Every structure is written in C-alpha cells, then in structure tokens.
Amino acid sequence: MKVSVGNKVVLIGAGDVGVAYAYALVNQGTCDHLAIIDIDEKKLEGNVMDLNHGVVWASSRTKVTKGSYEDCADAAMVVICAGAAQKPGETRLQLVDKNMKIMKSIVDSVMANGFDGIFLVASNPVDILSYAVWKYSGLPAHRVLGSGTVLDSARFRYMLGEMYEVAPTSVHAYIIGEHGDTELPVLSSATIAGVSMRKQLEKDPGLESRLEKVFEETRDAAYTIIDAKGSTSYGIGMGLARITRAILQNQDVALPVCCLLRGEYGEENIYIGTPAIIHRKGVRRAVELELTEHEMERFKHSVATLRAIQEKFFPAE
C-alpha cells in the first residue's frame, strides 16, 4: 500500500450519510485530511466551509477540502457514500440496478488515479455493492469492506439496553447477514452486562418472543426513520467513523462489517455481514460465530438471497 504519511480519507458522496460521516470524523479528529467529492459542487463548497469552521472545537485538526479523484492517489481510505437513496417503502435490494452503474464509474475513476488503500462502502445494497467494488477494483478482498451490519448491531444493542435498563456499551450482541430484510440476531452468543442471553432464554420461555419483537423493531428501524425524515444518517455516519478509526489506528477490534467469506459458515465468494477483525490493512479475518441450528438456517437464507442478486451481475465462475 502506497499512502500518505498522514491519515488521508477521500469521501465520495456528500449527501445526508456522507455529511454525517464527515462531521463525525472531524468531531472525533480521526484523520488528518478529509477530501470530499460530490457532483453538487456548490453545496459541497458550503459543507466544506461549514466543517472547517467547526474544526476549531474538535479534539485535533482535520484539514477538510473539496476533493477530486486525484486525491485518491495518496489516500489511506476511500469511503463511498454516493448513490441513489432509499425511498419510503423501498427495500435496499431494490436499489441495486441504480447503484451498480454508479459504483463502476466511481471505482474506475478512483483506480485510474493510482489508489492503493482501503475501500469502505456504505452505499446500498451494501453487501452487493461491496462485492462489486472488490471485483471492479482488482484489489485484494481484505482491502474492500462494507459497513455491513454495524448500524443494525448498534440499533439492536441500543434497544436491548433500553429493555434491560443497561447502557448499550454493556450490551454485546450481533446482527449478521444481509444489511436488510433477511438479517438475523445472534442471541445465542449475546450478553447483557456479562450475563448470557442463552441462559436467560432457558429460564424464561416468554423471553424469545419479546426479543424477536425487539429485533423486528431493529430490522425495520430504517423504514421508520426514512418515513419520518427522509433518510438515515447520524447512526450510520458514526458507525462509519468507528470503522475508519479501527483501520487508521490499527486497532484489531471486532466489528460487524460485510467482508468476503472464505469458508466461514460453509460459504465462499460472498460479501455479507459478520464480525471481522479490523486493522490498518483492512480485514484481518472474518469471525465465524457459533450459531444454533435455527440461526444457521436464517443465515443461509440471507446468503441465498444475496447470492441470487449477486450472480445476476457477476455469474458464478
């Protein structure tokens, strides 16, 4: 990887998600230089100016600039938030036709300028588009990852925390699979303040239905938010900033992203949400959770749903 001495990030797409991510990066002082690319140049100029005025109060200085694809030459990361937004009543998978062409154009432009860093994809459907970015870029798979279920897992942890009156940071539970309608909760390995959820389920037969309701609220939260304000932005923006920090600071932490499976869960050649160890070079490895038979059935259904769409664009070799 040939990147700048500092931690330079190029953000492509300054819509609601992109700007929320940019604000989180600047506020947290995660990178040295943030270059932003967007087709609406006038609005972009305003956002760049606005963000720079806030740098005064941030924990450390971040240089925010209006970028071009030439900025990718020495960037540590390119983060893609561009694409058609999900509309009320529209599923993430319905966006694939619109956004596949956009991804191809973006990746071609990035790679033509000598990019040799890590791609982080947030555009939906993120699992399919992360696979596409990997294929279009020609980079090793560990250097292409998507936001996956990082937001879904955060939502689930928050809602469980509300249910148990515990801070979400003391709730450890993953949502895995598609970032969308076929995702699933892994209750069998979840803990609340260190207490095993599996044991609680054994003691309380009615708990499973209550937890399933919490999961359904988690899964459908995006539809509720989009119906109310037009888009989701803050949660995913902060989730992307968390992944970025894990990469730039070489943290080797487990985060629920979408990455390429290489035999985990008995699957190959598919990008899907699962915990993975994230460090300076991207994905160190995917983490295969121990699933119950029912959880594995749901995960396999999620894989099959994604693979059917993936193979329309990238037929199985």
LINPE-V325194 format. One record per pair of residues at least 24 apart in sequence whose ideal C-beta (glycine too) atoms are under 8 Angstrom apart, sorted by the first residue. I is the first residue (numbers start at 1). J is the second residue. D is the distance in Angstrom with one decimal. If there is no record, write none. Layout:
I;J;D / I;J;D
//
This chain:
1;116;5.2 / 1;117;6.0 / 1;118;7.9 / 1;143;7.7 / 1;281;7.2 / 2;74;7.5 / 2;114;7.8 / 2;116;4.5 / 3;74;6.0 / 3;75;6.5 / 3;76;4.4 / 3;116;6.7 / 3;117;5.2 / 4;33;7.5 / 4;74;4.1 / 4;75;7.0 / 4;76;6.7 / 6;31;7.6 / 6;32;3.6 / 6;33;6.1 / 7;31;4.4 / 7;32;5.1 / 7;33;7.6 / 7;76;5.3 / 7;248;4.5 / 8;32;6.4 / 8;33;4.3 / 8;34;7.8 / 8;35;7.0 / 8;71;7.5 / 8;74;6.3 / 8;75;4.8 / 8;76;5.6 / 8;77;7.9 / 9;33;7.2 / 9;34;5.3 / 9;35;7.4 / 9;75;6.5 / 9;76;6.6 / 9;77;4.8 / 9;78;7.7 / 9;79;6.2 / 9;244;6.6 / 9;248;7.9 / 10;35;4.9 / 10;36;7.8 / 10;37;6.7 / 10;67;5.8 / 10;71;5.1 / 10;72;5.3 / 10;75;4.5 / 10;77;7.2 / 10;78;4.8 / 10;79;7.1 / 10;110;7.8 / 11;35;7.2 / 11;36;4.8 / 11;37;7.0 / 11;67;7.7 / 11;79;5.1 / 11;81;6.6 / 12;37;4.8 / 12;38;7.7 / 12;78;6.5 / 12;79;7.0 / 12;80;5.1 / 12;81;6.7 / 12;82;5.1 / 12;106;5.8 / 12;110;7.7 / 13;37;7.6 / 13;38;6.3 / 13;80;6.4 / 13;81;3.7 / 13;82;3.1 / 13;83;6.8 / 13;123;7.2 / 14;38;3.9 / 14;40;7.4 / 14;43;7.2 / 14;44;5.4 / 14;47;5.7 / 14;81;7.6 / 15;81;6.6 / 15;82;7.6 / 15;85;6.6 / 15;231;7.6 / 16;85;7.6 / 16;230;7.6 / 16;231;4.4 / 16;232;7.8 / 16;233;4.0 / 17;81;4.7 / 17;122;6.0 / 17;231;7.2 / 17;232;7.4 / 17;233;5.3 / 17;236;5.5 / 17;237;6.1 / 17;240;7.9 / 18;81;3.8 / 18;82;7.5 / 19;47;5.7 / 19;233;7.4 / 19;237;7.7 / 20;233;4.1 / 20;234;5.2 / 20;236;7.1 / 20;237;2.9 / 20;238;7.5 / 21;79;6.8 / 21;81;6.4 / 21;122;7.5 / 21;236;7.5 / 21;237;4.2 / 21;240;4.6 / 21;241;6.1 / 22;47;7.2 / 22;51;5.9 / 22;64;7.2 / 22;237;7.9 / 23;51;6.7 / 23;54;7.6 / 23;237;6.8 / 24;237;5.0 / 24;238;5.0 / 24;240;7.3 / 24;241;3.7 / 25;62;6.6 / 25;241;5.4 / 25;244;6.6 / 26;51;5.4 / 26;54;6.1 / 26;55;6.1 / 26;58;5.6 / 26;62;4.8 / 26;64;6.5 / 27;54;7.3 / 27;58;5.7 / 27;59;7.8 / 28;58;7.6 / 28;59;6.7 / 28;241;6.0 / 28;245;7.0 / 29;58;5.3 / 29;59;4.1 / 29;60;3.4 / 29;61;7.5 / 29;62;6.2 / 30;62;7.6 / 30;241;6.1 / 30;244;5.6 / 30;245;5.1 / 30;248;6.4 / 31;62;6.1 / 31;76;7.7 / 31;244;7.1 / 31;248;6.3 / 32;61;7.8 / 32;62;6.7 / 32;63;6.6 / 33;62;7.2 / 33;63;4.6 / 33;64;8.0 / 33;65;7.1 / 34;62;5.7 / 34;63;7.1 / 34;64;4.9 / 34;65;7.4 / 35;65;5.1 / 35;66;7.6 / 35;67;3.0 / 35;68;7.8 / 35;71;4.1 / 35;75;7.3 / 36;64;7.1 / 36;65;7.3 / 36;66;6.4 / 36;67;5.4 / 37;67;4.8 / 37;68;6.6 / 37;69;6.8 / 37;71;7.6 / 38;82;7.6 / 41;66;7.4 / 69;109;4.6 / 69;110;6.2 / 69;112;7.3 / 69;113;4.9 / 70;113;5.5 / 71;113;7.9 / 72;110;4.8 / 72;113;4.7 / 72;114;7.2 / 72;115;4.1 / 72;117;7.9 / 73;113;5.1 / 73;114;4.5 / 73;115;6.8 / 75;115;6.5 / 75;117;5.3 / 76;117;4.9 / 76;118;6.9 / 76;247;7.7 / 76;248;6.4 / 77;117;5.4 / 77;118;5.0 / 77;119;7.5 / 77;120;5.9 / 77;244;6.5 / 77;247;6.4 / 77;248;7.4 / 78;110;5.5 / 78;115;6.1 / 78;117;6.5 / 78;118;7.6 / 78;119;5.5 / 78;120;7.4 / 79;119;7.9 / 79;120;4.6 / 79;121;7.9 / 79;122;6.8 / 79;240;6.5 / 79;244;7.0 / 80;106;6.1 / 80;119;6.9 / 80;120;7.3 / 80;121;5.0 / 80;122;6.4 / 80;123;5.5 / 80;129;7.9 / 80;133;7.0 / 81;122;4.8 / 81;123;6.4 / 81;240;7.8 / 82;106;6.2 / 82;123;6.1 / 83;123;3.8 / 83;124;7.0 / 83;129;7.6 / 85;231;5.8 / 86;124;6.0 / 86;222;7.2 / 86;226;6.1 / 86;231;7.5 / 87;226;7.4 / 88;223;7.6 / 88;226;5.5 / 88;227;5.1 / 89;223;7.6 / 91;180;6.4 / 91;181;6.1 / 92;124;4.2 / 92;125;4.4 / 92;126;7.5 / 92;179;6.6 / 92;180;4.5 / 92;181;8.0 / 93;125;5.0 / 93;128;7.5 / 93;178;8.0 / 93;180;6.1 / 93;181;7.8 / 93;305;7.7 / 93;309;6.2 / 95;124;5.2 / 95;125;6.0 / 96;125;5.5 / 96;128;5.5 / 96;129;7.7 / 96;309;6.0 / 96;313;7.8 / 99;123;5.6 / 99;124;7.0 / 99;125;7.7 / 99;129;6.0 / 100;128;7.7 / 100;129;7.2 / 100;132;6.1 / 100;313;6.0 / 103;129;5.3 / 103;132;5.1 / 103;133;6.0 / 103;136;6.7 / 104;132;7.4 / 104;136;5.7 / 107;132;7.9 / 107;133;5.6 / 107;136;4.1 / 107;137;5.2 / 108;136;6.9 / 110;137;7.4 / 111;136;7.8 / 111;137;5.6 / 111;138;7.2 / 117;143;7.3 / 118;143;4.8 / 118;144;7.5 / 118;145;7.5 / 118;247;6.0 / 118;281;7.5 / 118;282;4.8 / 119;143;6.6 / 119;144;4.6 / 119;145;7.3 / 120;145;6.1 / 120;146;7.2 / 120;147;7.2 / 120;240;6.7 / 120;243;6.1 / 120;244;6.8 / 120;247;7.6 / 121;145;7.2 / 121;146;4.2 / 121;147;7.0 / 122;146;7.1 / 122;147;4.7 / 122;236;6.4 / 122;240;5.7 / 124;179;7.3 / 124;180;8.0 / 125;178;7.6 / 125;179;7.2 / 125;180;6.4 / 125;309;7.6 / 126;179;5.0 / 126;258;6.0 / 127;178;5.7 / 127;179;6.1 / 127;180;7.9 / 127;258;4.9 / 127;270;7.9 / 127;271;5.1 / 127;272;5.4 / 127;273;6.9 / 127;306;5.3 / 128;271;7.5 / 128;306;6.5 / 128;309;5.7 / 128;310;5.7 / 128;313;7.6 / 130;258;5.2 / 130;259;7.8 / 130;271;4.4 / 131;260;7.6 / 131;270;7.1 / 131;271;4.2 / 131;310;5.8 / 131;314;7.0 / 132;313;6.8 / 132;314;7.5 / 134;260;6.8 / 134;271;7.1 / 135;314;6.0 / 141;259;7.2 / 141;260;4.0 / 141;262;8.0 / 141;283;7.5 / 142;259;7.7 / 142;260;7.9 / 142;281;6.3 / 142;282;4.5 / 142;283;4.5 / 142;284;7.4 / 143;281;6.9 / 143;282;4.5 / 143;283;7.9 / 144;260;7.8 / 144;282;7.4 / 145;243;7.6 / 145;257;4.9 / 145;258;6.6 / 145;259;5.0 / 145;276;7.3 / 145;278;7.6 / 145;282;6.1 / 145;283;5.4 / 146;179;7.7 / 146;257;6.3 / 146;258;4.0 / 146;259;7.6 / 146;271;6.4 / 147;179;7.2 / 147;236;6.4 / 147;239;6.0 / 147;240;5.9 / 147;243;6.8 / 147;257;6.5 / 147;258;7.2 / 148;179;5.8 / 148;256;5.7 / 148;257;4.1 / 148;258;3.4 / 148;259;7.4 / 148;272;7.6 / 148;273;3.8 / 148;274;7.5 / 149;174;7.2 / 149;175;4.5 / 149;176;5.9 / 149;177;7.1 / 149;179;5.5 / 149;183;6.1 / 149;256;4.5 / 149;257;7.8 / 149;258;7.4 / 149;273;3.6 / 149;274;8.0 / 150;236;7.9 / 150;239;4.2 / 150;240;7.8 / 150;242;7.0 / 150;243;6.4 / 150;255;5.9 / 150;256;5.3 / 150;257;6.1 / 151;179;7.5 / 151;232;7.5 / 151;235;5.2 / 151;236;4.9 / 151;239;4.9 / 152;179;6.4 / 152;183;5.8 / 152;218;6.2 / 152;219;7.2 / 152;256;7.6 / 152;273;7.4 / 153;256;4.6 / 154;235;6.3 / 154;238;8.0 / 154;239;6.0 / 155;218;4.7 / 155;221;5.3 / 155;235;6.9 / 156;185;6.2 / 156;214;7.3 / 156;215;6.8 / 156;218;4.5 / 159;214;5.1 / 159;217;6.2 / 159;218;5.8 / 160;190;7.7 / 160;192;6.5 / 160;214;6.4 / 163;210;7.8 / 163;214;6.1 / 164;192;5.2 / 164;193;7.5 / 166;192;5.9 / 166;193;5.2 / 170;194;7.8 / 173;197;7.2 / 174;256;5.3 / 174;275;5.9 / 174;289;6.7 / 175;215;7.8 / 175;218;6.8 / 175;219;7.9 / 175;256;6.7 / 175;273;7.1 / 176;256;6.7 / 176;272;7.6 / 176;273;5.1 / 176;274;5.2 / 176;275;7.6 / 176;289;6.9 / 176;299;6.4 / 176;302;7.9 / 177;272;6.2 / 177;273;5.6 / 177;298;7.1 / 177;299;5.6 / 177;302;3.4 / 177;303;7.5 / 178;272;6.6 / 178;273;6.8 / 178;302;4.7 / 178;305;6.2 / 178;306;5.5 / 179;258;6.8 / 179;273;5.8 / 181;219;6.9 / 182;298;7.6 / 182;301;5.8 / 182;302;4.0 / 182;305;4.8 / 182;306;7.9 / 183;219;6.1 / 183;273;6.8 / 183;302;6.5 / 184;215;7.9 / 184;295;6.3 / 184;298;4.1 / 184;299;6.2 / 184;302;6.7 / 185;211;7.4 / 185;215;4.6 / 185;218;7.5 / 186;289;5.4 / 186;291;6.6 / 186;295;6.0 / 187;211;6.1 / 187;295;7.8 / 188;290;7.2 / 188;291;6.7 / 188;292;4.9 / 188;295;6.2 / 189;289;5.7 / 189;290;6.5 / 243;278;6.5 / 246;278;4.2 / 246;279;7.4 / 247;278;6.0 / 247;279;7.1 / 247;280;6.3 / 247;282;6.8 / 248;280;7.3 / 249;280;7.9 / 250;279;5.1 / 250;280;3.8 / 251;278;6.8 / 251;279;6.6 / 252;277;5.7 / 252;278;7.3 / 252;279;4.7 / 252;284;6.6 / 253;277;7.2 / 253;278;6.0 / 254;278;7.6 / 254;287;5.9 / 257;283;7.3 / 259;283;4.6 / 259;286;5.4 / 260;286;7.6 / 261;286;6.1 / 262;286;7.2 / 264;288;4.1 / 265;291;7.5 / 265;296;7.3 / 265;299;6.1 / 265;300;7.9 / 265;303;7.6 / 267;303;5.5 / 269;316;7.7 / 270;303;6.0 / 270;306;6.2 / 270;307;5.8 / 270;310;6.8 / 271;306;7.8 / 272;302;6.7 / 272;303;6.2 / 272;306;6.1
//
